[in-house]
Amino acid sequence: MSSASDFKEATFIVGRLVRISKRKAEIESEDEDGELSLLKFRLGDEMNIDISTIGEDVKAVIVDGKIGRITPIPGNPAGNHENSDA
């Protein structure tokens, strides 16, 4: 049986991974008004990010204010950031 103190709050963010530096990551995401904003998060303990995901659309799991996982989104979903080679 777990206690209430074990509860972790998780949030999902979808956007473009812009930068990784000194245990921090920046993700560009659309806010509620459709405007792009730059979100800055600390990386969770023992969190490693593949440098090839910089500039790619990703889904990030934020747990207790820190990034717990970043997963690249294959392709470019409709309505998301423009990353075309044209």
VENRAWO-V828575 format. One record per residue. N is the residue number from 1. RES is the residue in one small letter. SS is DSSP state (hx for helix, st for strand, lp for the rest). PSI is psi in degrees with one decimal (none if undefined). Layout:
BEGIN
n->N res->RES ss->SS psi->PSI
n->N res->RES ss->SS psi->PSI
END
This chain:
BEGIN
n->1 res->m ss->lp psi->131.1
n->2 res->s ss->lp psi->152.9
n->3 res->s ss->lp psi->166.8
n->4 res->a ss->hx psi->-24.8
n->5 res->s ss->hx psi->-14.8
n->6 res->d ss->hx psi->-10.0
n->7 res->f ss->lp psi->133.0
n->8 res->k ss->lp psi->136.8
n->9 res->e ss->lp psi->127.9
n->10 res->a ss->st psi->142.1
n->11 res->t ss->st psi->147.6
n->12 res->f ss->st psi->133.8
n->13 res->i ss->st psi->133.1
n->14 res->v ss->st psi->130.9
n->15 res->g ss->st psi->-165.8
n->16 res->r ss->st psi->126.1
n->17 res->l ss->st psi->117.0
n->18 res->v ss->st psi->-43.4
n->19 res->r ss->st psi->148.2
n->20 res->i ss->st psi->127.0
n->21 res->s ss->st psi->137.0
n->22 res->k ss->lp psi->56.7
n->23 res->r ss->lp psi->24.3
n->24 res->k ss->st psi->153.9
n->25 res->a ss->st psi->148.4
n->26 res->e ss->st psi->129.5
n->27 res->i ss->st psi->127.9
n->28 res->e ss->st psi->122.7
n->29 res->s ss->st psi->156.1
n->30 res->e ss->st psi->136.3
n->31 res->d ss->lp psi->-173.5
n->32 res->e ss->lp psi->-25.6
n->33 res->d ss->lp psi->3.3
n->34 res->g ss->lp psi->3.8
n->35 res->e ss->lp psi->142.2
n->36 res->l ss->st psi->136.7
n->37 res->s ss->st psi->152.4
n->38 res->l ss->st psi->117.8
n->39 res->l ss->st psi->132.7
n->40 res->k ss->st psi->131.3
n->41 res->f ss->st psi->150.9
n->42 res->r ss->st psi->149.6
n->43 res->l ss->st psi->142.1
n->44 res->g ss->lp psi->166.0
n->45 res->d ss->lp psi->138.0
n->46 res->e ss->lp psi->24.6
n->47 res->m ss->lp psi->126.0
n->48 res->n ss->lp psi->140.2
n->49 res->i ss->lp psi->133.2
n->50 res->d ss->lp psi->122.1
n->51 res->i ss->hx psi->-22.0
n->52 res->s ss->hx psi->-11.4
n->53 res->t ss->hx psi->-7.9
n->54 res->i ss->lp psi->129.5
n->55 res->g ss->lp psi->-5.9
n->56 res->e ss->lp psi->157.4
n->57 res->d ss->st psi->134.7
n->58 res->v ss->st psi->162.5
n->59 res->k ss->st psi->123.9
n->60 res->a ss->st psi->139.3
n->61 res->v ss->st psi->121.6
n->62 res->i ss->st psi->119.6
n->63 res->v ss->st psi->120.9
n->64 res->d ss->lp psi->42.4
n->65 res->g ss->lp psi->0.1
n->66 res->k ss->st psi->150.8
n->67 res->i ss->st psi->124.7
n->68 res->g ss->st psi->-28.3
n->69 res->r ss->st psi->142.4
n->70 res->i ss->st psi->127.1
n->71 res->t ss->st psi->124.1
n->72 res->p ss->st psi->143.2
n->73 res->i ss->lp psi->118.3
n->74 res->p ss->lp psi->140.1
n->75 res->g ss->lp psi->-164.4
n->76 res->n ss->lp psi->96.3
n->77 res->p ss->lp psi->144.4
n->78 res->a ss->lp psi->136.9
n->79 res->g ss->lp psi->-7.6
n->80 res->n ss->lp psi->-173.3
n->81 res->h ss->lp psi->150.2
n->82 res->e ss->lp psi->115.2
n->83 res->n ss->lp psi->57.6
n->84 res->s ss->lp psi->156.6
n->85 res->d ss->lp psi->2.9
n->86 res->a ss->lp psi->none
END
